[in-house]
Amino acid sequence: MPTTLPNSISYAGTFERSMDSKKRVTIPAAWLNGEVVGFHAIPAPSGEYLMIMPPHEFDAWEERIRASGLPQDVQRKAIRQFYSQARAVSADSNGRILLPEEQCESLMLEGEVILVGGRSRFEIWNTKRWAAVSAEENNSYRQVAELIGL
């Protein structure tokens, strides 16, 4: 039975990986902390990448939706969409997760992919899409870094 990650793990870094023909991709060892781990995979609402969340992060999104102040029917629809698109995945003893076929197809994930840390979750990107987005975001990052004195 997969365990959940402790809240102390921070997903940081960018890692190039090869996805095999079975749609398995190896997670960095530091992101697994030596354990077999369960995650949830859900396409980003933008349709650009696959979000991979440990259970505590996944569960927190429903609370955020409920605390949004949006009308109840809008909350219910958002929660329904969120859960209907999510798939449970877990790392095997080799640190690989098997990605759902339909999610890979819709996000054009095959062959070489990029794993991008996002502190409490990580993302899996198509390499070409990530290159374009990363270059575009770099200017914003530099502006914010300068503003806060980083």
C-alpha positions in Angstrom: 0.0 0.0 0.0 1.5 3.4 -1.0 2.2 5.8 1.7 1.7 9.6 1.6 4.6 12.0 1.5 5.3 14.1 4.6 4.5 17.8 4.3 8.3 18.5 4.6 9.1 17.4 1.1 9.5 20.3 -1.3 9.5 19.6 -5.0 12.3 21.7 -6.4 14.3 21.5 -9.6 13.8 20.6 -13.2 14.5 17.2 -14.5 14.6 15.8 -18.0 13.2 12.3 -18.2 12.4 9.7 -20.8 8.9 8.2 -20.7 8.9 4.6 -21.7 6.4 3.0 -24.1 4.2 2.0 -21.1 4.0 5.7 -20.1 6.2 5.3 -17.0 8.4 8.1 -15.9 11.0 8.0 -13.1 10.6 10.5 -10.3 13.7 12.0 -8.7 14.7 10.0 -5.6 14.7 13.2 -3.4 11.0 13.6 -4.3 10.2 10.1 -3.1 12.3 10.2 0.1 13.0 6.5 -0.2 9.3 5.4 0.0 6.7 4.0 -2.3 4.4 6.9 -2.7 0.9 7.6 -3.9 0.0 10.7 -5.9 -2.9 12.1 -7.9 -2.4 13.1 -11.6 -4.7 15.8 -13.0 -4.3 17.9 -16.1 -3.8 21.6 -15.4 -7.0 23.6 -16.3 -4.9 25.4 -18.9 -4.3 22.1 -20.7 -0.5 22.7 -20.7 0.9 20.2 -18.3 0.1 17.3 -15.9 0.0 18.2 -12.2 1.2 15.5 -9.8 0.1 16.0 -6.2 0.6 14.0 -3.1 -2.7 13.3 -1.2 -2.5 16.1 1.3 -2.1 18.7 -1.5 -4.8 17.1 -3.6 -7.2 17.1 -0.7 -6.5 20.8 0.1 -7.9 21.9 -3.3 -11.4 20.9 -2.4 -11.1 23.1 0.7 -9.8 26.0 -1.4 -12.7 25.7 -3.8 -15.2 25.6 -0.9 -13.5 28.6 0.8 -13.6 30.6 -2.5 -16.9 32.4 -1.8 -18.2 31.3 -5.2 -21.8 30.2 -5.5 -22.5 26.7 -4.3 -23.5 25.4 -7.8 -20.2 26.8 -9.2 -18.2 25.2 -6.4 -20.0 21.8 -6.9 -19.2 21.9 -10.7 -15.6 22.8 -10.1 -15.2 20.0 -7.6 -16.8 17.6 -9.9 -14.5 18.5 -12.8 -11.4 18.4 -10.6 -12.2 14.9 -9.2 -13.4 13.5 -12.5 -10.2 14.5 -14.3 -7.9 13.2 -11.5 -6.3 9.7 -11.5 -4.5 7.9 -8.7 -1.0 6.9 -9.5 1.8 5.6 -7.4 5.5 5.2 -7.6 6.8 1.6 -8.0 9.9 0.2 -6.2 12.0 1.7 -9.0 10.6 5.2 -8.5 8.5 5.2 -11.6 4.9 6.3 -11.9 2.6 5.0 -14.6 0.9 8.0 -16.2 -2.7 7.6 -17.5 -2.8 7.1 -21.3 -5.7 9.5 -21.9 -3.9 12.3 -20.0 -0.7 11.7 -21.9 -2.5 11.9 -25.2 -4.4 15.1 -24.4 -1.2 16.8 -23.1 1.1 15.5 -25.8 3.3 13.7 -23.3 5.6 11.1 -24.9 9.2 10.3 -25.2 11.2 13.1 -23.5 9.4 15.0 -20.8 10.3 17.6 -18.2 9.5 17.3 -14.5 9.2 20.7 -12.9 9.1 21.3 -9.2 6.4 23.5 -7.8 7.1 23.2 -4.0 4.0 21.3 -2.9 3.4 19.5 -6.2 5.3 18.9 -9.4 4.4 19.2 -13.1 5.1 17.0 -16.1 5.5 19.0 -19.3 6.0 18.3 -23.0 9.6 19.4 -23.6 8.8 21.8 -26.4 5.9 23.4 -24.6 8.1 23.8 -21.4 10.9 25.4 -23.4 8.5 28.1 -24.7 6.8 28.7 -21.4 10.0 28.8 -19.4 11.6 31.3 -21.8 8.4 33.5 -21.6 8.3 33.3 -17.7 11.9 34.1 -17.2 11.4 37.8 -17.7 8.6 37.9 -15.1 10.8 35.9 -12.7 13.7 38.4 -13.1 11.4 41.4 -12.5 9.9 39.8 -9.3 13.4 38.7 -8.1 14.7 42.3 -8.6 11.7 43.8 -6.8 12.0 41.6 -3.7 15.8 41.8 -3.6 16.6 38.2 -4.5 
